[in-house]
């Protein structure tokens, strides 16, 4: 999937493409939309970098339940 974003908006937000990927991964993980491993893949970072960013933002790295849609598929 290719996602196009306005350079103007990204410039005003003062983030790089890499930072934006990390922010998106952390938010989707916090919202239980993706699991930890997918968050690392989306952000294109090693787990230590994702852990550091989640800790900085107050998102629990430990004991996060899987997304609800995965629970429904398993049952």
mmCIF file of the N, C-alpha and C atoms, coordinates in Angstrom:
data_MODEL
# 
_entry.id   MODEL 
# 
loop_
_atom_site.group_PDB 
_atom_site.id 
_atom_site.type_symbol 
_atom_site.label_atom_id 
_atom_site.label_alt_id 
_atom_site.label_comp_id 
_atom_site.label_asym_id 
_atom_site.label_entity_id 
_atom_site.label_seq_id 
_atom_site.pdbx_PDB_ins_code 
_atom_site.Cartn_x 
_atom_site.Cartn_y 
_atom_site.Cartn_z 
_atom_site.occupancy 
_atom_site.B_iso_or_equiv 
_atom_site.pdbx_formal_charge 
_atom_site.auth_seq_id 
_atom_site.auth_comp_id 
_atom_site.auth_asym_id 
_atom_site.auth_atom_id 
_atom_site.pdbx_PDB_model_num 
ATOM 1   N N  . UNK A 1 1  ? 0.847   -1.173  0.000  1.00 0.00 ? 1  UNK A N  1 
ATOM 2   C CA . UNK A 1 1  ? 0.000   0.000   0.000  1.00 0.00 ? 1  UNK A CA 1 
ATOM 3   C C  . UNK A 1 1  ? 0.888   1.231   0.000  1.00 0.00 ? 1  UNK A C  1 
ATOM 4   N N  . UNK A 1 2  ? 0.490   2.163   -0.786 1.00 0.00 ? 2  UNK A N  1 
ATOM 5   C CA . UNK A 1 2  ? 1.209   3.421   -0.832 1.00 0.00 ? 2  UNK A CA 1 
ATOM 6   C C  . UNK A 1 2  ? 0.278   4.503   -0.296 1.00 0.00 ? 2  UNK A C  1 
ATOM 7   N N  . UNK A 1 3  ? 0.776   5.308   0.610  1.00 0.00 ? 3  UNK A N  1 
ATOM 8   C CA . UNK A 1 3  ? -0.002  6.369   1.224  1.00 0.00 ? 3  UNK A CA 1 
ATOM 9   C C  . UNK A 1 3  ? 0.657   7.696   0.888  1.00 0.00 ? 3  UNK A C  1 
ATOM 10  N N  . UNK A 1 4  ? -0.104  8.573   0.277  1.00 0.00 ? 4  UNK A N  1 
ATOM 11  C CA . UNK A 1 4  ? 0.435   9.885   -0.062 1.00 0.00 ? 4  UNK A CA 1 
ATOM 12  C C  . UNK A 1 4  ? -0.064  10.910  0.936  1.00 0.00 ? 4  UNK A C  1 
ATOM 13  N N  . UNK A 1 5  ? 0.870   11.701  1.437  1.00 0.00 ? 5  UNK A N  1 
ATOM 14  C CA . UNK A 1 5  ? 0.546   12.733  2.410  1.00 0.00 ? 5  UNK A CA 1 
ATOM 15  C C  . UNK A 1 5  ? 1.044   14.071  1.892  1.00 0.00 ? 5  UNK A C  1 
ATOM 16  N N  . UNK A 1 6  ? 0.373   15.103  2.275  1.00 0.00 ? 6  UNK A N  1 
ATOM 17  C CA . UNK A 1 6  ? 0.754   16.440  1.855  1.00 0.00 ? 6  UNK A CA 1 
ATOM 18  C C  . UNK A 1 6  ? 2.095   16.816  2.480  1.00 0.00 ? 6  UNK A C  1 
ATOM 19  N N  . UNK A 1 7  ? 3.049   17.165  1.628  1.00 0.00 ? 7  UNK A N  1 
ATOM 20  C CA . UNK A 1 7  ? 4.350   17.614  2.129  1.00 0.00 ? 7  UNK A CA 1 
ATOM 21  C C  . UNK A 1 7  ? 4.192   18.834  3.027  1.00 0.00 ? 7  UNK A C  1 
ATOM 22  N N  . UNK A 1 8  ? 3.253   19.679  2.675  1.00 0.00 ? 8  UNK A N  1 
ATOM 23  C CA . UNK A 1 8  ? 3.007   20.905  3.444  1.00 0.00 ? 8  UNK A CA 1 
ATOM 24  C C  . UNK A 1 8  ? 2.582   20.581  4.879  1.00 0.00 ? 8  UNK A C  1 
ATOM 25  N N  . UNK A 1 9  ? 1.675   19.629  5.013  1.00 0.00 ? 9  UNK A N  1 
ATOM 26  C CA . UNK A 1 9  ? 1.198   19.239  6.349  1.00 0.00 ? 9  UNK A CA 1 
ATOM 27  C C  . UNK A 1 9  ? 2.316   18.568  7.141  1.00 0.00 ? 9  UNK A C  1 
ATOM 28  N N  . UNK A 1 10 ? 3.045   17.675  6.497  1.00 0.00 ? 10 UNK A N  1 
ATOM 29  C CA . UNK A 1 10 ? 4.149   16.980  7.164  1.00 0.00 ? 10 UNK A CA 1 
ATOM 30  C C  . UNK A 1 10 ? 5.222   17.980  7.589  1.00 0.00 ? 10 UNK A C  1 
ATOM 31  N N  . UNK A 1 11 ? 5.494   18.946  6.737  1.00 0.00 ? 11 UNK A N  1 
ATOM 32  C CA . UNK A 1 11 ? 6.474   19.982  7.065  1.00 0.00 ? 11 UNK A CA 1 
ATOM 33  C C  . UNK A 1 11 ? 6.020   20.778  8.295  1.00 0.00 ? 11 UNK A C  1 
ATOM 34  N N  . UNK A 1 12 ? 4.735   21.133  8.335  1.00 0.00 ? 12 UNK A N  1 
ATOM 35  C CA . UNK A 1 12 ? 4.216   21.885  9.489  1.00 0.00 ? 12 UNK A CA 1 
ATOM 36  C C  . UNK A 1 12 ? 4.248   21.037  10.758 1.00 0.00 ? 12 UNK A C  1 
ATOM 37  N N  . UNK A 1 13 ? 4.050   19.756  10.605 1.00 0.00 ? 13 UNK A N  1 
ATOM 38  C CA . UNK A 1 13 ? 4.089   18.856  11.770 1.00 0.00 ? 13 UNK A CA 1 
ATOM 39  C C  . UNK A 1 13 ? 5.521   18.641  12.260 1.00 0.00 ? 13 UNK A C  1 
ATOM 40  N N  . UNK A 1 14 ? 6.477   19.026  11.430 1.00 0.00 ? 14 UNK A N  1 
ATOM 41  C CA . UNK A 1 14 ? 7.898   18.903  11.762 1.00 0.00 ? 14 UNK A CA 1 
ATOM 42  C C  . UNK A 1 14 ? 8.300   17.470  12.100 1.00 0.00 ? 14 UNK A C  1 
ATOM 43  N N  . UNK A 1 15 ? 7.877   16.541  11.242 1.00 0.00 ? 15 UNK A N  1 
ATOM 44  C CA . UNK A 1 15 ? 8.260   15.138  11.398 1.00 0.00 ? 15 UNK A CA 1 
ATOM 45  C C  . UNK A 1 15 ? 8.835   14.626  10.085 1.00 0.00 ? 15 UNK A C  1 
ATOM 46  N N  . UNK A 1 16 ? 9.689   13.645  10.209 1.00 0.00 ? 16 UNK A N  1 
ATOM 47  C CA . UNK A 1 16 ? 10.231  12.975  9.024  1.00 0.00 ? 16 UNK A CA 1 
ATOM 48  C C  . UNK A 1 16 ? 9.343   11.777  8.711  1.00 0.00 ? 16 UNK A C  1 
ATOM 49  N N  . UNK A 1 17 ? 9.542   11.185  7.568  1.00 0.00 ? 17 UNK A N  1 
ATOM 50  C CA . UNK A 1 17 ? 8.779   9.990   7.193  1.00 0.00 ? 17 UNK A CA 1 
ATOM 51  C C  . UNK A 1 17 ? 9.029   8.866   8.201  1.00 0.00 ? 17 UNK A C  1 
ATOM 52  N N  . UNK A 1 18 ? 10.266  8.722   8.642  1.00 0.00 ? 18 UNK A N  1 
ATOM 53  C CA . UNK A 1 18 ? 10.604  7.671   9.621  1.00 0.00 ? 18 UNK A CA 1 
ATOM 54  C C  . UNK A 1 18 ? 9.893   7.923   10.957 1.00 0.00 ? 18 UNK A C  1 
ATOM 55  N N  . UNK A 1 19 ? 9.887   9.181   11.400 1.00 0.00 ? 19 UNK A N  1 
ATOM 56  C CA . UNK A 1 19 ? 9.190   9.519   12.652 1.00 0.00 ? 19 UNK A CA 1 
ATOM 57  C C  . UNK A 1 19 ? 7.691   9.277   12.518 1.00 0.00 ? 19 UNK A C  1 
ATOM 58  N N  . UNK A 1 20 ? 7.147   9.588   11.364 1.00 0.00 ? 20 UNK A N  1 
ATOM 59  C CA . UNK A 1 20 ? 5.718   9.396   11.130 1.00 0.00 ? 20 UNK A CA 1 
ATOM 60  C C  . UNK A 1 20 ? 5.355   7.914   11.179 1.00 0.00 ? 20 UNK A C  1 
ATOM 61  N N  . UNK A 1 21 ? 6.196   7.063   10.602 1.00 0.00 ? 21 UNK A N  1 
ATOM 62  C CA . UNK A 1 21 ? 5.960   5.618   10.658 1.00 0.00 ? 21 UNK A CA 1 
ATOM 63  C C  . UNK A 1 21 ? 5.979   5.131   12.112 1.00 0.00 ? 21 UNK A C  1 
ATOM 64  N N  . UNK A 1 22 ? 6.919   5.639   12.896 1.00 0.00 ? 22 UNK A N  1 
ATOM 65  C CA . UNK A 1 22 ? 7.019   5.246   14.298 1.00 0.00 ? 22 UNK A CA 1 
ATOM 66  C C  . UNK A 1 22 ? 5.797   5.724   15.082 1.00 0.00 ? 22 UNK A C  1 
ATOM 67  N N  . UNK A 1 23 ? 5.387   6.954   14.862 1.00 0.00 ? 23 UNK A N  1 
ATOM 68  C CA . UNK A 1 23 ? 4.206   7.483   15.543 1.00 0.00 ? 23 UNK A CA 1 
ATOM 69  C C  . UNK A 1 23 ? 2.954   6.685   15.192 1.00 0.00 ? 23 UNK A C  1 
ATOM 70  N N  . UNK A 1 24 ? 2.806   6.346   13.926 1.00 0.00 ? 24 UNK A N  1 
ATOM 71  C CA . UNK A 1 24 ? 1.658   5.560   13.493 1.00 0.00 ? 24 UNK A CA 1 
ATOM 72  C C  . UNK A 1 24 ? 1.672   4.176   14.126 1.00 0.00 ? 24 UNK A C  1 
ATOM 73  N N  . UNK A 1 25 ? 2.826   3.548   14.152 1.00 0.00 ? 25 UNK A N  1 
ATOM 74  C CA . UNK A 1 25 ? 2.948   2.214   14.742 1.00 0.00 ? 25 UNK A CA 1 
ATOM 75  C C  . UNK A 1 25 ? 2.600   2.231   16.224 1.00 0.00 ? 25 UNK A C  1 
ATOM 76  N N  . UNK A 1 26 ? 3.100   3.213   16.948 1.00 0.00 ? 26 UNK A N  1 
ATOM 77  C CA . UNK A 1 26 ? 2.811   3.318   18.388 1.00 0.00 ? 26 UNK A CA 1 
ATOM 78  C C  . UNK A 1 26 ? 1.313   3.529   18.614 1.00 0.00 ? 26 UNK A C  1 
ATOM 79  N N  . UNK A 1 27 ? 0.709   4.400   17.831 1.00 0.00 ? 27 UNK A N  1 
ATOM 80  C CA . UNK A 1 27 ? -0.717  4.681   18.021 1.00 0.00 ? 27 UNK A CA 1 
ATOM 81  C C  . UNK A 1 27 ? -1.586  3.474   17.675 1.00 0.00 ? 27 UNK A C  1 
ATOM 82  N N  . UNK A 1 28 ? -1.278  2.795   16.589 1.00 0.00 ? 28 UNK A N  1 
ATOM 83  C CA . UNK A 1 28 ? -2.058  1.605   16.226 1.00 0.00 ? 28 UNK A CA 1 
ATOM 84  C C  . UNK A 1 28 ? -1.896  0.504   17.268 1.00 0.00 ? 28 UNK A C  1 
ATOM 85  N N  . UNK A 1 29 ? -0.702  0.370   17.812 1.00 0.00 ? 29 UNK A N  1 
ATOM 86  C CA . UNK A 1 29 ? -0.475  -0.608  18.879 1.00 0.00 ? 29 UNK A CA 1 
ATOM 87  C C  . UNK A 1 29 ? -1.263  -0.214  20.129 1.00 0.00 ? 29 UNK A C  1 
ATOM 88  N N  . UNK A 1 30 ? -1.205  1.050   20.506 1.00 0.00 ? 30 UNK A N  1 
ATOM 89  C CA . UNK A 1 30 ? -1.918  1.524   21.698 1.00 0.00 ? 30 UNK A CA 1 
ATOM 90  C C  . UNK A 1 30 ? -3.430  1.353   21.546 1.00 0.00 ? 30 UNK A C  1 
ATOM 91  N N  . UNK A 1 31 ? -3.916  1.461   20.316 1.00 0.00 ? 31 UNK A N  1 
ATOM 92  C CA . UNK A 1 31 ? -5.348  1.293   20.047 1.00 0.00 ? 31 UNK A CA 1 
ATOM 93  C C  . UNK A 1 31 ? -5.736  -0.160  19.805 1.00 0.00 ? 31 UNK A C  1 
ATOM 94  N N  . UNK A 1 32 ? -4.787  -1.080  20.018 1.00 0.00 ? 32 UNK A N  1 
ATOM 95  C CA . UNK A 1 32 ? -5.015  -2.520  19.853 1.00 0.00 ? 32 UNK A CA 1 
ATOM 96  C C  . UNK A 1 32 ? -5.391  -2.891  18.418 1.00 0.00 ? 32 UNK A C  1 
ATOM 97  N N  . UNK A 1 33 ? -4.890  -2.134  17.460 1.00 0.00 ? 33 UNK A N  1 
ATOM 98  C CA . UNK A 1 33 ? -5.168  -2.423  16.055 1.00 0.00 ? 33 UNK A CA 1 
ATOM 99  C C  . UNK A 1 33 ? -4.128  -3.361  15.452 1.00 0.00 ? 33 UNK A C  1 
ATOM 100 N N  . UNK A 1 34 ? -2.912  -3.326  15.995 1.00 0.00 ? 34 UNK A N  1 
ATOM 101 C CA . UNK A 1 34 ? -1.844  -4.213  15.543 1.00 0.00 ? 34 UNK A CA 1 
ATOM 102 C C  . UNK A 1 34 ? -1.106  -4.756  16.755 1.00 0.00 ? 34 UNK A C  1 
ATOM 103 N N  . UNK A 1 35 ? -0.410  -5.867  16.563 1.00 0.00 ? 35 UNK A N  1 
ATOM 104 C CA . UNK A 1 35 ? 0.355   -6.423  17.678 1.00 0.00 ? 35 UNK A CA 1 
ATOM 105 C C  . UNK A 1 35 ? 1.772   -5.836  17.690 1.00 0.00 ? 35 UNK A C  1 
ATOM 106 N N  . UNK A 1 36 ? 2.532   -6.242  18.677 1.00 0.00 ? 36 UNK A N  1 
ATOM 107 C CA . UNK A 1 36 ? 3.871   -5.691  18.893 1.00 0.00 ? 36 UNK A CA 1 
ATOM 108 C C  . UNK A 1 36 ? 4.792   -5.911  17.689 1.00 0.00 ? 36 UNK A C  1 
ATOM 109 N N  . UNK A 1 37 ? 4.774   -7.133  17.165 1.00 0.00 ? 37 UNK A N  1 
ATOM 110 C CA . UNK A 1 37 ? 5.670   -7.438  16.048 1.00 0.00 ? 37 UNK A CA 1 
ATOM 111 C C  . UNK A 1 37 ? 5.297   -6.646  14.800 1.00 0.00 ? 37 UNK A C  1 
ATOM 112 N N  . UNK A 1 38 ? 4.011   -6.482  14.553 1.00 0.00 ? 38 UNK A N  1 
ATOM 113 C CA . UNK A 1 38 ? 3.584   -5.669  13.412 1.00 0.00 ? 38 UNK A CA 1 
ATOM 114 C C  . UNK A 1 38 ? 3.953   -4.204  13.614 1.00 0.00 ? 38 UNK A C  1 
ATOM 115 N N  . UNK A 1 39 ? 3.908   -3.738  14.853 1.00 0.00 ? 39 UNK A N  1 
ATOM 116 C CA . UNK A 1 39 ? 4.294   -2.352  15.137 1.00 0.00 ? 39 UNK A CA 1 
ATOM 117 C C  . UNK A 1 39 ? 5.772   -2.144  14.807 1.00 0.00 ? 39 UNK A C  1 
ATOM 118 N N  . UNK A 1 40 ? 6.609   -3.093  15.171 1.00 0.00 ? 40 UNK A N  1 
ATOM 119 C CA . UNK A 1 40 ? 8.041   -3.006  14.829 1.00 0.00 ? 40 UNK A CA 1 
ATOM 120 C C  . UNK A 1 40 ? 8.229   -2.999  13.321 1.00 0.00 ? 40 UNK A C  1 
ATOM 121 N N  . UNK A 1 41 ? 7.500   -3.865  12.631 1.00 0.00 ? 41 UNK A N  1 
ATOM 122 C CA . UNK A 1 41 ? 7.623   -3.935  11.175 1.00 0.00 ? 41 UNK A CA 1 
ATOM 123 C C  . UNK A 1 41 ? 7.134   -2.656  10.516 1.00 0.00 ? 41 UNK A C  1 
ATOM 124 N N  . UNK A 1 42 ? 6.005   -2.133  10.973 1.00 0.00 ? 42 UNK A N  1 
ATOM 125 C CA . UNK A 1 42 ? 5.465   -0.902  10.396 1.00 0.00 ? 42 UNK A CA 1 
ATOM 126 C C  . UNK A 1 42 ? 6.431   0.262   10.594 1.00 0.00 ? 42 UNK A C  1 
ATOM 127 N N  . UNK A 1 43 ? 6.974   0.363   11.784 1.00 0.00 ? 43 UNK A N  1 
ATOM 128 C CA . UNK A 1 43 ? 7.899   1.459   12.100 1.00 0.00 ? 43 UNK A CA 1 
ATOM 129 C C  . UNK A 1 43 ? 9.277   1.244   11.487 1.00 0.00 ? 43 UNK A C  1 
ATOM 130 N N  . UNK A 1 44 ? 9.536   0.002   11.062 1.00 0.00 ? 44 UNK A N  1 
ATOM 131 C CA . UNK A 1 44 ? 10.855  -0.364  10.534 1.00 0.00 ? 44 UNK A CA 1 
ATOM 132 C C  . UNK A 1 44 ? 11.961  -0.072  11.538 1.00 0.00 ? 44 UNK A C  1 
ATOM 133 N N  . UNK A 1 45 ? 11.723  -0.508  12.779 1.00 0.00 ? 45 UNK A N  1 
ATOM 134 C CA . UNK A 1 45 ? 12.694  -0.324  13.856 1.00 0.00 ? 45 UNK A CA 1 
ATOM 135 C C  . UNK A 1 45 ? 12.867  -1.626  14.620 1.00 0.00 ? 45 UNK A C  1 
ATOM 136 N N  . UNK A 1 46 ? 13.968  -1.720  15.335 1.00 0.00 ? 46 UNK A N  1 
ATOM 137 C CA . UNK A 1 46 ? 14.194  -2.866  16.214 1.00 0.00 ? 46 UNK A CA 1 
ATOM 138 C C  . UNK A 1 46 ? 13.334  -2.680  17.462 1.00 0.00 ? 46 UNK A C  1 
ATOM 139 N N  . UNK A 1 47 ? 13.019  -3.761  18.157 1.00 0.00 ? 47 UNK A N  1 
ATOM 140 C CA . UNK A 1 47 ? 12.165  -3.659  19.335 1.00 0.00 ? 47 UNK A CA 1 
ATOM 141 C C  . UNK A 1 47 ? 12.612  -2.629  20.371 1.00 0.00 ? 47 UNK A C  1 
ATOM 142 N N  . UNK A 1 48 ? 13.906  -2.476  20.595 1.00 0.00 ? 48 UNK A N  1 
ATOM 143 C CA . UNK A 1 48 ? 14.392  -1.520  21.601 1.00 0.00 ? 48 UNK A CA 1 
ATOM 144 C C  . UNK A 1 48 ? 13.967  -0.091  21.267 1.00 0.00 ? 48 UNK A C  1 
ATOM 145 N N  . UNK A 1 49 ? 13.958  0.255   19.994 1.00 0.00 ? 49 UNK A N  1 
ATOM 146 C CA . UNK A 1 49 ? 13.552  1.605   19.587 1.00 0.00 ? 49 UNK A CA 1 
ATOM 147 C C  . UNK A 1 49 ? 12.057  1.785   19.810 1.00 0.00 ? 49 UNK A C  1 
ATOM 148 N N  . UNK A 1 50 ? 11.267  0.777   19.445 1.00 0.00 ? 50 UNK A N  1 
ATOM 149 C CA . UNK A 1 50 ? 9.822   0.853   19.671 1.00 0.00 ? 50 UNK A CA 1 
ATOM 150 C C  . UNK A 1 50 ? 9.525   0.930   21.168 1.00 0.00 ? 50 UNK A C  1 
ATOM 151 N N  . UNK A 1 51 ? 10.203  0.106   21.957 1.00 0.00 ? 51 UNK A N  1 
ATOM 152 C CA . UNK A 1 51 ? 10.010  0.131   23.414 1.00 0.00 ? 51 UNK A CA 1 
ATOM 153 C C  . UNK A 1 51 ? 10.279  1.516   23.986 1.00 0.00 ? 51 UNK A C  1 
ATOM 154 N N  . UNK A 1 52 ? 11.359  2.116   23.553 1.00 0.00 ? 52 UNK A N  1 
ATOM 155 C CA . UNK A 1 52 ? 11.746  3.440   24.057 1.00 0.00 ? 52 UNK A CA 1 
ATOM 156 C C  . UNK A 1 52 ? 10.673  4.487   23.712 1.00 0.00 ? 52 UNK A C  1 
ATOM 157 N N  . UNK A 1 53 ? 10.168  4.437   22.487 1.00 0.00 ? 53 UNK A N  1 
ATOM 158 C CA . UNK A 1 53 ? 9.146   5.404   22.074 1.00 0.00 ? 53 UNK A CA 1 
ATOM 159 C C  . UNK A 1 53 ? 7.832   5.172   22.812 1.00 0.00 ? 53 UNK A C  1 
ATOM 160 N N  . UNK A 1 54 ? 7.461   3.914   23.008 1.00 0.00 ? 54 UNK A N  1 
ATOM 161 C CA . UNK A 1 54 ? 6.215   3.630   23.723 1.00 0.00 ? 54 UNK A CA 1 
ATOM 162 C C  . UNK A 1 54 ? 6.332   4.056   25.186 1.00 0.00 ? 54 UNK A C  1 
ATOM 163 N N  . UNK A 1 55 ? 7.467   3.798   25.791 1.00 0.00 ? 55 UNK A N  1 
ATOM 164 C CA . UNK A 1 55 ? 7.683   4.213   27.176 1.00 0.00 ? 55 UNK A CA 1 
ATOM 165 C C  . UNK A 1 55 ? 7.618   5.733   27.287 1.00 0.00 ? 55 UNK A C  1 
ATOM 166 N N  . UNK A 1 56 ? 8.236   6.419   26.337 1.00 0.00 ? 56 UNK A N  1 
ATOM 167 C CA . UNK A 1 56 ? 8.218   7.885   26.328 1.00 0.00 ? 56 UNK A CA 1 
ATOM 168 C C  . UNK A 1 56 ? 6.794   8.425   26.234 1.00 0.00 ? 56 UNK A C  1 
ATOM 169 N N  . UNK A 1 57 ? 5.923   7.700   25.556 1.00 0.00 ? 57 UNK A N  1 
ATOM 170 C CA . UNK A 1 57 ? 4.537   8.141   25.359 1.00 0.00 ? 57 UNK A CA 1 
ATOM 171 C C  . UNK A 1 57 ? 3.564   7.531   26.369 1.00 0.00 ? 57 UNK A C  1 
ATOM 172 N N  . UNK A 1 58 ? 4.087   6.756   27.318 1.00 0.00 ? 58 UNK A N  1 
ATOM 173 C CA . UNK A 1 58 ? 3.226   6.177   28.351 1.00 0.00 ? 58 UNK A CA 1 
ATOM 174 C C  . UNK A 1 58 ? 2.389   5.005   27.874 1.00 0.00 ? 58 UNK A C  1 
ATOM 175 N N  . UNK A 1 59 ? 2.831   4.337   26.816 1.00 0.00 ? 59 UNK A N  1 
ATOM 176 C CA . UNK A 1 59 ? 2.126   3.163   26.300 1.00 0.00 ? 59 UNK A CA 1 
ATOM 177 C C  . UNK A 1 59 ? 2.799   1.926   26.869 1.00 0.00 ? 59 UNK A C  1 
ATOM 178 N N  . UNK A 1 60 ? 2.022   1.038   27.462 1.00 0.00 ? 60 UNK A N  1 
ATOM 179 C CA . UNK A 1 60 ? 2.574   -0.152  28.084 1.00 0.00 ? 60 UNK A CA 1 
ATOM 180 C C  . UNK A 1 60 ? 3.199   -1.079  27.056 1.00 0.00 ? 60 UNK A C  1 
ATOM 181 N N  . UNK A 1 61 ? 4.426   -1.470  27.319 1.00 0.00 ? 61 UNK A N  1 
ATOM 182 C CA . UNK A 1 61 ? 5.118   -2.412  26.457 1.00 0.00 ? 61 UNK A CA 1 
ATOM 183 C C  . UNK A 1 61 ? 4.769   -3.832  26.885 1.00 0.00 ? 61 UNK A C  1 
ATOM 184 N N  . UNK A 1 62 ? 4.487   -4.020  28.140 1.00 0.00 ? 62 UNK A N  1 
ATOM 185 C CA . UNK A 1 62 ? 4.194   -5.330  28.706 1.00 0.00 ? 62 UNK A CA 1 
ATOM 186 C C  . UNK A 1 62 ? 2.695   -5.539  28.875 1.00 0.00 ? 62 UNK A C  1 
ATOM 187 N N  . UNK A 1 63 ? 2.303   -6.768  28.847 1.00 0.00 ? 63 UNK A N  1 
ATOM 188 C CA . UNK A 1 63 ? 0.928   -7.156  29.183 1.00 0.00 ? 63 UNK A CA 1 
ATOM 189 C C  . UNK A 1 63 ? -0.135  -6.496  28.306 1.00 0.00 ? 63 UNK A C  1 
ATOM 190 N N  . UNK A 1 64 ? 0.156   -6.304  27.052 1.00 0.00 ? 64 UNK A N  1 
ATOM 191 C CA . UNK A 1 64 ? -0.863  -5.744  26.168 1.00 0.00 ? 64 UNK A CA 1 
ATOM 192 C C  . UNK A 1 64 ? -1.670  -6.886  25.583 1.00 0.00 ? 64 UNK A C  1 
ATOM 193 N N  . UNK A 1 65 ? -2.984  -6.850  25.686 1.00 0.00 ? 65 UNK A N  1 
ATOM 194 C CA . UNK A 1 65 ? -3.792  -7.937  25.111 1.00 0.00 ? 65 UNK A CA 1 
ATOM 195 C C  . UNK A 1 65 ? -3.769  -7.862  23.586 1.00 0.00 ? 65 UNK A C  1 
ATOM 196 N N  . UNK A 1 66 ? -4.029  -8.991  22.932 1.00 0.00 ? 66 UNK A N  1 
ATOM 197 C CA . UNK A 1 66 ? -4.078  -8.962  21.467 1.00 0.00 ? 66 UNK A CA 1 
ATOM 198 C C  . UNK A 1 66 ? -5.301  -8.188  20.980 1.00 0.00 ? 66 UNK A C  1 
ATOM 199 N N  . UNK A 1 67 ? -5.256  -7.700  19.744 1.00 0.00 ? 67 UNK A N  1 
ATOM 200 C CA . UNK A 1 67 ? -6.428  -7.008  19.203 1.00 0.00 ? 67 UNK A CA 1 
ATOM 201 C C  . UNK A 1 67 ? -7.657  -7.910  19.249 1.00 0.00 ? 67 UNK A C  1 
ATOM 202 N N  . UNK A 1 68 ? -8.814  -7.324  19.443 1.00 0.00 ? 68 UNK A N  1 
ATOM 203 C CA . UNK A 1 68 ? -10.056 -8.086  19.575 1.00 0.00 ? 68 UNK A CA 1 
ATOM 204 C C  . UNK A 1 68 ? -10.336 -8.950  18.343 1.00 0.00 ? 68 UNK A C  1 
ATOM 205 N N  . UNK A 1 69 ? -10.009 -8.472  17.170 1.00 0.00 ? 69 UNK A N  1 
ATOM 206 C CA . UNK A 1 69 ? -10.303 -9.266  15.970 1.00 0.00 ? 69 UNK A CA 1 
ATOM 207 C C  . UNK A 1 69 ? -9.505  -10.552 15.963 1.00 0.00 ? 69 UNK A C  1 
ATOM 208 N N  . UNK A 1 70 ? -8.312  -10.588 16.563 1.00 0.00 ? 70 UNK A N  1 
ATOM 209 C CA . UNK A 1 70 ? -7.542  -11.820 16.646 1.00 0.00 ? 70 UNK A CA 1 
ATOM 210 C C  . UNK A 1 70 ? -8.196  -12.770 17.636 1.00 0.00 ? 70 UNK A C  1 
ATOM 211 N N  . UNK A 1 71 ? -8.741  -12.224 18.711 1.00 0.00 ? 71 UNK A N  1 
ATOM 212 C CA . UNK A 1 71 ? -9.419  -13.083 19.683 1.00 0.00 ? 71 UNK A CA 1 
ATOM 213 C C  . UNK A 1 71 ? -10.633 -13.766 19.049 1.00 0.00 ? 71 UNK A C  1 
ATOM 214 N N  . UNK A 1 72 ? -11.386 -13.015 18.247 1.00 0.00 ? 72 UNK A N  1 
ATOM 215 C CA . UNK A 1 72 ? -12.579 -13.576 17.599 1.00 0.00 ? 72 UNK A CA 1 
ATOM 216 C C  . UNK A 1 72 ? -12.198 -14.660 16.606 1.00 0.00 ? 72 UNK A C  1 
ATOM 217 N N  . UNK A 1 73 ? -11.100 -14.505 15.879 1.00 0.00 ? 73 UNK A N  1 
ATOM 218 C CA . UNK A 1 73 ? -10.674 -15.499 14.904 1.00 0.00 ? 73 UNK A CA 1 
ATOM 219 C C  . UNK A 1 73 ? -10.265 -16.799 15.606 1.00 0.00 ? 73 UNK A C  1 
ATOM 220 N N  . UNK A 1 74 ? -9.626  -16.654 16.765 1.00 0.00 ? 74 UNK A N  1 
ATOM 221 C CA . UNK A 1 74 ? -9.153  -17.831 17.493 1.00 0.00 ? 74 UNK A CA 1 
ATOM 222 C C  . UNK A 1 74 ? -10.306 -18.631 18.082 1.00 0.00 ? 74 UNK A C  1 
ATOM 223 N N  . UNK A 1 75 ? -11.410 -17.961 18.419 1.00 0.00 ? 75 UNK A N  1 
ATOM 224 C CA . UNK A 1 75 ? -12.527 -18.632 19.102 1.00 0.00 ? 75 UNK A CA 1 
ATOM 225 C C  . UNK A 1 75 ? -13.535 -19.131 18.205 1.00 0.00 ? 75 UNK A C  1 
# 
